[in-house]
Amino acid sequence: MEQSKARNAADVVAARASSFADMYDVHVEETYRFIHRRCRDHSPAEAVTRETFTEAIRSTDDPNSISIGWLLTAARTRLIDVLRRQDRDKGKLRLVGPVTEDVDTIEPATRLRALNELSLDHRLILTLHCMEGLTVPAIADQLDRSAISIEGSVQQAGRRLRATLDEGGST
């Protein structure tokens, strides 16, 4: 009796997985094209497509209840979130100040190398302030330092990062 229940449960899981795979096969290309037309970048389009189908799988036990309209609405919402996050992150990078070259034109590897040239303390403070959005007093509390010390470190780290990007940003 137990083996029969286990076999039935396994059959149900296999049938459900097969149904989701069929739904994916039918709609993945159209969903990807819809996203790619809007962002014109393969990497985010691929990620948003993957997240959309993951959300679909998590949202229901019946893959037949997922329509292309549902998928495209979910994909559009996810893409808007991704684009807003990218804009917010670019804005945070600009908080450290202007560089001679637009931050968007500097290769990510160059930006990462410039950040890695900073001291560990400066990298930590810039990450907390510019990328995580923590205020100077919040950083001071977390690092058990004075707000004046953190403010000075933010400014100094920003100047050093700008100088490094100005020197090596075009290489």
Secondary structure, 3 states (H helix, E strand, C coil): CHHHHHHHHHHHHHHHHHHHHHHHHHHHHHHHHHHHHHHCCHHHHHHHHHHHHHHHHHHCCCHHHCCHHHHHHHHHHHHHHHHHHHHHHHHHHHCCCCCCCCHHHCCHHHHHHHHHCCCHHHHHHHHHHHHCCCCHHHHHHHHCCCHHHHHHHHHHHHHHHHHHHHHHCCC
